[in-house]
């Protein structure tokens, strides 16, 4: 899983609670991404960031929020507004120029279960 | 707009036989194409990519893929499958005309190699 860490590996949450998933990378990559993975649906992009203090919504941003205060960190908050948050969440990073442009390096994932 | 399709949810092959996992794509311009592999409860790992040049791309673990512009395909192949190749495989594409890093992933194909 390269130089990207996600914590925790498993997370349980009660309905109505916000929860924050951590993602850290030491690859000096400019871009970072959050995906949600549900069985049979592949990866869906939640948010992405190409530079510090800037981020864009992906395809399914509703009910989620992010911040990018440091290059190496891109935490994801799953808010109580997310209707069906139980899923496997994957963080990734990539370079935006050079020979490795667009190759995404993924963390090990966080499995969130809402009780 | 960019999109990618993996027409087979599941591929089954016997160990030692050749394997093919199919991917077709749609982009307005020229594509960057990627294959990733995911083992259970893990993040995705990069296998190979096509950017430009030789249509036959060789990657990790003996995998290769052939870019076919006329058929808009990028099928993943391996001459002799191993049981340890059993995993979930994702194809991804980015249109060169879009922002670096914003790739679209297919829904995945589960490869099962039987001894």
Interface residues (C-beta under 8 A of the other chain):
Chain A: X1 X4 X6 X31 X33 X35 X40 X41 X42 X43 X45 X48 X50 X88 X90 X92 X94 X96 X97 X101 X102 X103 X104 X105 X106 X107 X108 X109 X111
Chain B: X9 X32 X34 X36 X41 X42 X43 X44 X45 X46 X49 X51 X90 X92 X94 X99 X100 X101 X102 X103 X105 X106 X107 X108
